[in-house]
Amino acid sequence: MIDDENCKGCGDSKPVTEEAIQRMIDRIEGSPLFLRVNDATYEQRLEACRACPGYVGKECTMCGCIMEIMAKLQNTRCLHPDGSQWETA
């Protein structure tokens, strides 16, 4: 579980588990419907998230997203109020 908290992004009342995150990532990677970034970009994005004080557990407190999922998607961006932290990674 991620800090025993519920999903802030969708308002779901169920805890977000590691298994649920992995299922979502597997769907993204296995589907031609999702545009994905390359592995190097994915790792750079996650490094920037991990260095951010708004990153708690695996979730961004700025937007409520689970960053292991969002960082993998090509058409997403960091919503940090001071500007995207991904470009600086």
C-alpha positions in Angstrom: 0.0 0.0 0.0 1.0 3.5 -0.6 1.2 5.2 2.8 -2.2 3.6 3.6 -3.9 6.5 1.8 -6.7 6.6 -0.7 -6.2 7.8 -4.2 -6.3 11.6 -4.2 -6.4 11.9 -7.9 -9.7 10.0 -8.5 -11.2 10.3 -5.1 -11.5 6.5 -4.8 -12.0 5.3 -1.3 -9.9 2.2 -1.7 -6.2 2.1 -0.9 -3.9 2.1 -4.0 -1.8 -1.1 -3.8 1.5 -1.9 -5.5 -0.4 -4.7 -7.4 -2.9 -2.2 -8.8 -0.1 0.1 -9.9 1.7 -2.7 -11.7 -1.6 -3.8 -13.4 -2.0 -0.3 -14.7 1.6 -0.1 -15.9 1.2 -3.5 -17.6 -1.9 -2.3 -19.5 0.0 0.8 -20.7 3.0 -1.2 -21.8 0.9 -3.8 -23.5 -1.5 -1.5 -25.4 -1.0 0.3 -28.7 -3.5 2.9 -27.5 -1.1 4.5 -25.1 1.8 6.7 -26.3 4.8 5.9 -24.0 8.1 7.6 -23.4 11.3 5.7 -23.7 12.9 4.1 -20.6 15.5 6.9 -20.2 12.9 9.6 -20.2 10.7 7.6 -17.8 13.7 7.2 -15.3 14.5 10.9 -15.6 10.9 11.9 -14.8 10.8 9.5 -11.8 14.1 10.9 -10.5 12.7 14.4 -10.7 9.6 13.3 -8.8 11.5 11.5 -6.1 13.6 14.7 -5.5 10.4 16.8 -5.2 9.0 17.5 -1.7 5.5 17.0 -3.2 6.2 13.4 -3.9 4.8 11.2 -1.1 4.8 7.4 -1.3 4.4 7.1 -5.1 1.9 9.9 -5.4 2.2 13.6 -6.3 0.6 15.8 -3.7 0.4 18.6 -6.3 -1.9 16.7 -8.7 -2.8 13.5 -6.9 -1.4 11.3 -9.7 0.5 8.1 -9.2 3.8 9.1 -10.8 5.0 5.6 -11.8 2.0 5.6 -14.2 2.0 9.3 -15.3 5.7 9.4 -15.9 5.3 6.6 -18.4 2.8 8.4 -20.6 4.0 10.6 -23.4 1.2 13.2 -23.2 1.5 14.0 -19.6 3.4 16.7 -17.7 4.5 17.7 -14.3 2.0 20.0 -12.7 4.3 21.5 -10.1 3.2 25.1 -9.3 6.7 26.4 -9.9 6.8 24.8 -13.3 7.5 21.3 -14.6 10.2 19.5 -12.7 10.5 17.0 -15.6 12.3 19.4 -17.9 15.0 19.9 -15.3 15.7 16.2 -14.9 
